Amino acid sequence: MGIRFYSIQDVKDEDLKIAAMVCTYKGKLVLCRHRDRDTWECPGGHREAGETIIETAERELYEETGAKKFIIKPVCAYKITVYAMLFYAEITEFSELPESEIETVDFFDELPENLTYPAIHPYLYEKAMDFINNPPEIWDAYYPDGTLAGVDLIRGQRIPAEYRHAVAEVFVIHKDGSILLMQRDFRKPNYPGFWDSGAGGSVLKGEDFEAAAKRELQEETGIIAENLIEKFRVVTHDTIYRGYVCITDVPKDSIILQEGETIDYKWVNRDEFMKIFESDIFPVKRERWSDFVSKLDNYGC
């Protein structure tokens, strides 16, 4: 019996027929045992008419474990014979186990050997543990006009066409007119080893653009900026970019590299920078920054 996993947004809600949960309580794995079996299983069950898939998960979690208070999050979709949604639930309080087909609930440090579905549960458990130990980066979704959509986006999952995710970029100029270039880590999936200007990255859930710009600047270079100057806003098919300029007088040898992000840095004059900016090794932010770069003389470069 094969199992195939999908990102949450790759399966239509109406196609989801089952909700399954990997649950913990005070660090222990929560499993239930059906009254007609002597094996252990994760809570879960079929979606009823009129339910959302999260409502199915919440109902099944209560019915099969007695969970009264919990935090439940979607992990991924999967398919064996029909589409299902896997959830992770952290239970904080139980009530009495309701009358149902479940006889008892118990707590485990790891999956026991006597599982009801030994060809399925280990894979669900592995997915959920990876979700717990490596939580996905969550972004606020924006509409193309820049207003918040009230929807979460998850890094690595497809962005619906009606939404945009937010990115903040920072161009760093020293007060002596030199420009900071950072070399991207060779393990980066996009433009590994290429030189890039300053810092930048996605705006996290709950952040505004400027706060994200300051955070990325500190994480990727060690520079702490009190004031940034916004220079542009660009909207593409899936992203809203805002570009900022940081004018700094930090010691030039104080730049900090971020593990997994950057491996080297250098300060260059305007002519050196333009050679890189105009070449094909500079990442595709060239178009976004071209108007600003044409006016570098205004910043003493």
C-alpha positions as CSV (number, residue, x, y, z in Angstrom):
1,M,0.0,0.0,0.0
2,G,1.8,3.1,-1.2
3,I,1.5,6.6,0.4
4,R,2.2,9.8,-1.4
5,F,2.5,13.2,0.2
6,Y,1.5,16.6,-1.2
7,S,1.8,20.2,0.0
8,I,-1.4,21.6,1.6
9,Q,-2.2,23.9,-1.3
10,D,-1.8,21.2,-4.0
11,V,-5.0,19.4,-3.0
12,K,-8.4,21.0,-3.3
13,D,-10.3,21.2,0.0
14,E,-13.3,19.3,-1.4
15,D,-11.1,16.4,-2.3
16,L,-10.0,15.8,1.3
17,K,-12.0,12.9,2.7
18,I,-10.0,12.0,5.9
19,A,-8.3,13.8,8.7
20,A,-5.4,12.1,10.6
21,M,-3.6,13.4,13.6
22,V,-0.2,12.8,15.2
23,C,-0.6,14.1,18.7
24,T,1.6,14.8,21.7
25,Y,0.9,15.5,25.4
26,K,3.7,16.8,27.6
27,G,6.2,15.4,25.0
28,K,4.6,12.0,24.8
29,L,3.0,10.5,21.7
30,V,-0.7,10.0,22.1
31,L,-2.2,6.9,20.5
32,C,-5.6,5.2,20.8
33,R,-6.7,1.6,20.7
34,H,-10.0,0.4,19.1
35,R,-12.2,-1.8,21.2
36,D,-12.1,-4.6,18.6
37,R,-8.3,-4.5,18.1
38,D,-5.2,-4.9,20.3
39,T,-3.1,-2.5,18.2
40,W,-2.4,1.2,18.5
41,E,-3.2,3.9,16.0
42,C,-3.2,7.7,15.5
43,P,-6.6,9.4,15.9
44,G,-8.4,10.2,12.7
45,G,-11.5,9.5,10.6
46,H,-13.7,10.4,7.7
47,R,-15.0,13.8,7.0
48,E,-18.8,14.3,7.6
49,A,-21.1,16.3,5.4
50,G,-20.9,20.0,6.0
51,E,-17.6,19.8,7.8
52,T,-14.3,21.6,6.9
53,I,-11.3,19.3,7.2
54,I,-10.1,21.1,10.3
55,E,-13.5,20.6,11.9
56,T,-13.2,16.9,11.1
57,A,-9.8,16.8,12.7
58,E,-11.0,18.6,15.9
59,R,-14.1,16.3,16.2
60,E,-12.1,13.1,15.7
61,L,-9.4,14.2,18.1
62,Y,-12.0,14.8,20.8
63,E,-14.0,11.6,20.1
64,E,-10.9,9.3,20.0
65,T,-8.7,10.8,22.7
66,G,-11.0,13.0,24.9
67,A,-8.7,16.0,24.1
68,K,-10.3,19.1,25.6
69,K,-7.7,21.8,24.9
70,F,-5.2,21.6,22.1
71,I,-3.4,23.4,19.3
72,I,-3.8,21.8,16.0
73,K,-2.0,22.6,12.8
74,P,-2.0,21.2,9.3
75,V,1.2,19.4,8.2
76,C,0.6,18.1,4.7
77,A,-1.9,16.3,2.5
78,Y,-1.4,12.7,1.5
79,K,-3.1,9.9,-0.5
80,I,-3.4,6.2,-0.2
81,T,-6.7,5.5,-1.9
82,V,-8.3,8.9,-1.2
83,Y,-6.9,12.3,-0.3
84,A,-6.4,13.0,3.4
85,M,-5.0,15.8,5.6
86,L,-2.3,15.1,8.2
87,F,-2.5,17.4,11.3
88,Y,-0.2,17.8,14.3
89,A,-2.0,18.4,17.6
90,E,-0.4,19.4,20.8
91,I,-2.8,18.5,23.6
92,T,-2.8,20.4,26.9
93,E,-5.9,19.0,28.6
94,F,-8.1,15.9,28.5
95,S,-11.7,15.3,29.5
96,E,-13.1,11.8,29.9
97,L,-12.9,9.6,26.9
98,P,-16.3,9.9,25.1
99,E,-18.4,6.8,24.3
100,S,-17.1,5.5,20.9
101,E,-15.3,2.7,19.3
102,I,-12.1,3.7,21.1
103,E,-11.4,1.7,24.2
104,T,-8.4,3.5,25.7
105,V,-5.7,6.1,25.1
106,D,-2.0,5.8,26.2
107,F,1.2,7.7,26.0
108,F,4.5,6.6,24.3
109,D,8.0,7.9,23.9
110,E,8.1,6.5,20.4
111,L,5.9,4.5,18.0
112,P,5.2,1.0,19.4
113,E,5.7,-2.1,17.2
114,N,2.1,-3.2,17.4
115,L,0.5,-0.6,15.1
116,T,-2.8,-1.0,13.4
117,Y,-1.4,0.4,10.2
118,P,2.4,-0.4,10.2
119,A,2.8,0.6,6.6
120,I,1.3,4.0,7.1
121,H,1.7,5.3,10.7
122,P,5.6,5.5,10.6
123,Y,5.4,7.8,7.6
124,L,2.8,10.0,9.1
125,Y,4.8,10.2,12.4
126,E,8.0,11.0,10.5
127,K,6.3,13.9,8.6
128,A,4.8,15.3,11.8
129,M,8.1,15.1,13.7
130,D,9.9,16.9,10.9
131,F,7.2,19.5,11.1
132,I,7.7,19.9,14.8
133,N,11.5,20.0,14.7
134,N,11.8,22.1,11.6
135,P,8.8,24.4,11.7
136,P,8.0,26.0,8.3
137,E,8.5,29.7,7.7
138,I,5.1,31.4,7.7
139,W,4.4,34.6,5.8
140,D,1.4,36.9,5.7
141,A,-0.3,36.9,2.4
142,Y,-0.8,40.3,0.7
143,Y,-3.1,41.4,-2.1
144,P,-1.3,42.9,-5.1
145,D,-2.3,46.4,-3.9
146,G,-0.2,45.8,-0.7
147,T,-3.0,45.2,1.8
148,L,-3.0,42.2,4.1
149,A,-5.2,39.3,3.0
150,G,-5.6,37.7,6.4
151,V,-4.2,34.4,5.1
152,D,-1.0,32.6,5.9
153,L,1.5,31.4,3.3
154,I,4.0,28.7,4.0
155,R,7.5,28.7,2.6
156,G,8.0,26.1,-0.1
157,Q,4.3,25.8,-0.9
158,R,2.6,27.2,-4.0
159,I,1.3,30.8,-3.6
160,P,-2.3,31.1,-4.9
161,A,-2.6,33.4,-7.8
162,E,-4.7,36.0,-5.9
163,Y,-2.0,36.5,-3.3
164,R,1.6,37.9,-3.0
165,H,4.3,37.2,-0.5
166,A,6.5,40.0,0.8
167,V,10.2,40.5,0.4
168,A,12.4,43.3,1.9
169,E,15.8,44.1,0.4
170,V,18.6,46.4,1.8
171,F,21.3,48.1,-0.2
172,V,24.3,49.0,2.1
173,I,26.5,52.1,1.5
174,H,29.3,53.1,3.8
175,K,29.7,56.7,4.6
176,D,33.0,56.7,2.7
177,G,31.0,55.8,-0.5
178,S,31.9,52.1,-0.7
179,I,29.2,49.5,-1.3
180,L,28.8,46.2,0.6
181,L,28.7,43.0,-1.4
182,M,27.9,39.7,0.2
183,Q,28.7,36.3,-1.4
184,R,25.8,33.8,-1.2
185,D,26.4,30.4,0.3
186,F,27.0,27.6,-2.3
187,R,24.3,25.6,-0.7
188,K,21.6,28.2,-1.6
189,P,19.1,26.9,-4.1
190,N,19.1,30.2,-6.1
191,Y,22.3,31.9,-7.3
192,P,24.7,29.8,-5.1
193,G,28.1,31.5,-4.8
194,F,27.0,34.7,-6.5
195,W,27.8,38.2,-5.2
196,D,24.8,40.2,-4.0
197,S,24.3,43.7,-2.6
198,G,23.5,44.0,1.1
199,A,20.8,41.8,2.5
200,G,17.2,40.7,2.0
201,G,14.6,38.1,2.6
202,S,11.0,37.3,3.2
203,V,8.8,39.3,5.6
204,L,7.7,36.9,8.3
205,K,4.2,36.6,9.7
206,G,3.4,39.6,11.9
207,E,6.3,41.7,10.6
208,D,6.1,44.9,8.5
209,F,8.5,45.5,5.6
210,E,10.9,47.8,7.4
211,A,11.1,45.5,10.5
212,A,11.9,42.6,8.1
213,A,14.6,44.6,6.4
214,K,16.3,45.5,9.6
215,R,16.1,41.9,10.8
216,E,17.6,40.5,7.6
217,L,20.3,43.1,7.6
218,Q,21.4,42.2,11.1
219,E,21.1,38.5,10.5
220,E,23.1,38.5,7.3
221,T,25.7,41.2,8.0
222,G,25.6,42.0,11.7
223,I,24.7,45.7,10.9
224,I,22.1,47.2,13.2
225,A,20.3,50.0,11.5
226,E,18.0,52.5,13.2
227,N,16.9,54.2,10.1
228,L,16.4,52.9,6.6
229,I,15.4,54.8,3.5
230,E,12.7,53.2,1.3
231,K,13.6,53.5,-2.4
232,F,11.1,51.4,-4.4
233,R,8.1,49.1,-4.4
234,V,7.7,46.4,-7.1
235,V,4.9,43.9,-7.6
236,T,5.4,40.7,-9.6
237,H,3.2,37.7,-10.3
238,D,3.8,36.3,-6.8
239,T,5.8,38.8,-4.8
240,I,5.8,42.4,-3.4
241,Y,9.3,43.8,-3.1
242,R,10.3,46.9,-1.1
243,G,13.9,48.1,-1.4
244,Y,15.7,50.1,1.4
245,V,19.0,51.9,1.6
246,C,21.2,51.7,4.7
247,I,23.9,54.4,5.2
248,T,26.3,53.1,7.8
249,D,29.7,53.9,9.4
250,V,30.3,50.5,10.9
251,P,33.9,49.3,11.0
252,K,34.4,47.6,7.7
253,D,35.9,44.5,9.2
254,S,32.9,44.0,11.6
255,I,30.6,42.3,9.0
256,I,29.2,39.0,10.3
257,L,28.5,36.1,8.0
258,Q,25.3,34.0,8.5
259,E,25.7,30.2,8.4
260,G,23.9,28.8,5.4
261,E,23.3,32.3,3.8
262,T,26.7,34.0,3.2
263,I,30.3,32.9,3.0
264,D,32.2,36.1,2.2
265,Y,31.9,39.9,1.9
266,K,33.8,42.8,0.4
267,W,33.4,46.6,0.2
268,V,33.8,47.9,-3.4
269,N,33.8,51.3,-5.0
270,R,31.2,52.3,-7.5
271,D,33.1,51.2,-10.6
272,E,33.8,47.8,-9.2
273,F,30.1,47.5,-8.2
274,M,28.9,48.5,-11.6
275,K,31.0,45.7,-13.3
276,I,29.2,43.2,-11.2
277,F,25.8,44.8,-11.4
278,E,25.9,44.9,-15.2
279,S,27.3,41.4,-15.6
280,D,25.2,38.2,-15.9
281,I,26.5,36.9,-12.5
282,F,24.4,39.4,-10.6
283,P,21.0,38.1,-9.4
284,V,17.9,39.2,-11.1
285,K,17.2,42.1,-8.8
286,R,19.0,44.2,-11.4
287,E,15.8,45.5,-12.8
288,R,14.3,46.4,-9.4
289,W,17.4,48.3,-8.3
290,S,18.4,49.9,-11.7
291,D,16.8,53.3,-11.1
292,F,18.4,53.6,-7.7
293,V,21.8,52.4,-8.9
294,S,21.7,55.1,-11.7
295,K,21.7,57.7,-8.9
296,L,24.5,56.4,-6.8
297,D,26.3,59.7,-7.2
298,N,23.7,61.2,-4.9
299,Y,25.1,59.0,-2.1
300,G,28.8,59.9,-2.6
301,C,29.6,56.7,-4.4
